[in-house]
Amino acid sequence: MTRWGCGVVHFGGLSRPQQLIDGMDLHGVYTRAERIRSGAGRGLRHWAGRLAAKRAVLDLLGVAADAAALGRAEVLPRPTALCDRSARCQHGHPPAVRLQGALADRARQRGIGQIRLSVTHTADTALAVALIGPRLAGHDAPEEP
């Protein structure tokens, strides 16, 4: 059975990433790599999309979206064989999530392996869906240990 979670972030009328997270610490919600990736000359929609993806993952796992949990779900582009595997790569790779600490433990306890993400934006809203389901031969990268 496929399970899913979703996250929505409205960013219309906002101008700074801090406004997206309702007083939470930016460094606690976004990892260093996420801050580099979102801040590299990109607009607020990238911050909002990444936050929507984090919320979708937490929704999937049944975890409240507080700063600690958001910071343990790192959302970055999944590198391909043609990529140099660094935050500098500007190609449009699909998003991937890396769970850390208690979130990774929770996923393992529930038998969740790879989580797929899809993120989209309008002019003022970011929407993300997190899915788990069977592996897709030829499409899914091997799972990390």
Kinemage of the C-alpha trace (Angstrom):
@kinemage 1
@onewidth
@group {chain A} dominant
@subgroup {mainchain}
@vectorlist {calphas} color= white
{ca met a 1} P 0.000 0.000 0.000
{ca thr a 2} L 1.258 3.471 -0.868
{ca arg a 3} L 1.247 6.090 1.888
{ca trp a 4} L 1.666 9.820 1.494
{ca gly a 5} L 1.923 13.135 3.289
{ca cys a 6} L 1.573 16.690 2.051
{ca gly a 7} L 2.825 20.139 2.980
{ca val a 8} L 1.704 23.590 1.868
{ca val a 9} L 3.522 26.874 2.454
{ca his a 10} L 2.036 30.234 1.487
{ca phe a 11} L 4.695 32.853 0.816
{ca gly a 12} L 2.761 35.585 -0.995
{ca gly a 13} L 3.530 39.010 0.479
{ca leu a 14} L 6.575 37.685 2.386
{ca ser a 15} L 10.139 38.718 1.658
{ca arg a 16} L 12.447 36.787 4.033
{ca pro a 17} L 12.866 33.079 4.828
{ca gln a 18} L 12.450 33.797 8.550
{ca gln a 19} L 8.850 34.856 7.857
{ca leu a 20} L 8.052 31.326 6.624
{ca ile a 21} L 8.900 29.622 9.896
{ca asp a 22} L 6.849 31.564 12.453
{ca gly a 23} L 9.624 32.580 14.842
{ca met a 24} L 11.567 29.299 14.728
{ca asp a 25} L 15.348 29.481 14.337
{ca leu a 26} L 16.358 29.433 10.661
{ca his a 27} L 19.511 27.444 11.512
{ca gly a 28} L 17.442 24.868 13.372
{ca val a 29} L 14.862 24.376 10.618
{ca tyr a 30} L 17.213 24.349 7.611
{ca thr a 31} L 20.528 22.489 7.566
{ca arg a 32} L 23.681 24.265 6.438
{ca ala a 33} L 23.500 22.584 3.016
{ca glu a 34} L 19.841 23.609 2.646
{ca arg a 35} L 20.649 27.214 3.540
{ca ile a 36} L 23.453 27.271 0.981
{ca arg a 37} L 21.246 25.739 -1.696
{ca ser a 38} L 18.228 27.977 -1.041
{ca gly a 39} L 20.242 31.131 -0.559
{ca ala a 40} L 22.401 30.812 -3.663
{ca gly a 41} L 20.711 33.670 -5.522
{ca arg a 42} L 17.329 31.974 -5.422
{ca gly a 43} L 14.014 33.466 -4.450
{ca leu a 44} L 11.758 32.839 -1.484
{ca arg a 45} L 9.858 30.160 -3.414
{ca his a 46} L 12.860 27.815 -3.058
{ca trp a 47} L 12.863 28.229 0.714
{ca ala a 48} L 9.089 27.700 0.729
{ca gly a 49} L 9.304 24.609 -1.486
{ca arg a 50} L 11.938 23.050 0.737
{ca leu a 51} L 9.823 23.811 3.832
{ca ala a 52} L 6.719 22.321 2.174
{ca ala a 53} L 8.713 19.159 1.400
{ca lys a 54} L 9.897 18.899 5.010
{ca arg a 55} L 6.301 19.300 6.226
{ca ala a 56} L 5.130 16.638 3.765
{ca val a 57} L 7.713 14.183 5.114
{ca leu a 58} L 6.710 14.923 8.714
{ca asp a 59} L 3.036 14.505 7.781
{ca leu a 60} L 3.882 11.129 6.231
{ca leu a 61} L 5.676 10.073 9.424
{ca gly a 62} L 2.956 11.448 11.723
{ca val a 63} L 5.336 13.909 13.409
{ca ala a 64} L 4.541 17.484 14.457
{ca ala a 65} L 6.346 20.135 12.396
{ca asp a 66} L 8.415 21.768 15.129
{ca ala a 67} L 11.896 23.192 14.567
{ca ala a 68} L 13.719 20.092 15.805
{ca ala a 69} L 11.790 17.720 13.540
{ca leu a 70} L 12.011 20.056 10.533
{ca gly a 71} L 15.777 20.251 10.986
{ca arg a 72} L 16.094 16.447 10.969
{ca ala a 73} L 14.485 16.154 7.505
{ca glu a 74} L 17.074 17.468 5.056
{ca val a 75} L 15.703 18.130 1.566
{ca leu a 76} L 18.237 18.568 -1.224
{ca pro a 77} L 18.385 17.701 -4.921
{ca arg a 78} L 19.330 14.082 -5.599
{ca pro a 79} L 22.564 14.101 -7.621
{ca thr a 80} L 22.838 12.095 -10.808
{ca ala a 81} L 25.871 10.458 -12.379
{ca leu a 82} L 26.527 13.655 -14.369
{ca cys a 83} L 26.556 15.859 -11.275
{ca asp a 84} L 29.607 16.744 -9.223
{ca arg a 85} L 27.555 15.870 -6.074
{ca ser a 86} L 27.940 19.250 -4.437
{ca ala a 87} L 25.562 22.009 -3.377
{ca arg a 88} L 27.023 24.078 -6.250
{ca cys a 89} L 25.295 21.959 -8.925
{ca gln a 90} L 22.507 24.029 -10.468
{ca his a 91} L 20.843 21.325 -12.571
{ca gly a 92} L 17.211 20.462 -11.896
{ca his a 93} L 17.628 17.206 -10.042
{ca pro a 94} L 14.624 15.662 -8.285
{ca pro a 95} L 14.382 16.409 -4.563
{ca ala a 96} L 15.382 13.798 -2.033
{ca val a 97} L 15.090 13.644 1.743
{ca arg a 98} L 17.657 12.428 4.236
{ca leu a 99} L 16.260 11.685 7.683
{ca gln a 100} L 18.428 12.113 10.745
{ca gly a 101} L 18.211 11.088 14.393
{ca ala a 102} L 14.764 10.314 15.791
{ca leu a 103} L 13.113 10.740 12.374
{ca ala a 104} L 15.350 8.106 10.813
{ca asp a 105} L 14.613 5.779 13.743
{ca arg a 106} L 10.870 6.335 13.356
{ca ala a 107} L 11.007 5.583 9.629
{ca arg a 108} L 12.982 2.368 10.237
{ca gln a 109} L 10.529 1.253 12.929
{ca arg a 110} L 7.672 1.717 10.451
{ca gly a 111} L 9.505 -0.163 7.711
{ca ile a 112} L 9.858 2.950 5.554
{ca gly a 113} L 12.794 2.926 3.179
{ca gln a 114} L 13.001 5.479 0.411
{ca ile a 115} L 10.654 8.463 0.474
{ca arg a 116} L 9.899 10.137 -2.840
{ca leu a 117} L 9.211 13.877 -3.003
{ca ser a 118} L 7.463 16.087 -5.502
{ca val a 119} L 7.500 19.869 -5.091
{ca thr a 120} L 5.693 22.534 -7.098
{ca his a 121} L 5.121 26.284 -6.820
{ca thr a 122} L 2.662 28.943 -7.877
{ca ala a 123} L 3.364 32.660 -7.580
{ca asp a 124} L 2.613 32.581 -3.837
{ca thr a 125} L 2.277 28.964 -2.681
{ca ala a 126} L 4.545 25.914 -2.510
{ca leu a 127} L 3.073 22.402 -2.371
{ca ala a 128} L 4.921 19.156 -1.723
{ca val a 129} L 3.909 15.516 -1.576
{ca ala a 130} L 5.956 12.784 0.112
{ca leu a 131} L 5.256 9.192 -0.959
{ca ile a 132} L 6.392 5.746 0.017
{ca gly a 133} L 5.709 2.753 -2.136
{ca pro a 134} L 7.445 -0.060 -3.935
{ca arg a 135} L 10.863 0.583 -5.418
{ca leu a 136} L 10.889 1.404 -9.130
{ca ala a 137} L 13.454 -0.705 -10.965
{ca gly a 138} L 15.711 1.456 -13.094
{ca his a 139} L 14.494 4.685 -11.473
{ca asp a 140} L 15.367 4.418 -7.801
{ca ala a 141} L 18.899 4.767 -6.572
{ca pro a 142} L 20.087 2.096 -4.165
{ca glu a 143} L 19.073 2.898 -0.606
{ca glu a 144} L 21.797 4.288 1.618
{ca pro a 145} L 22.688 2.197 4.680
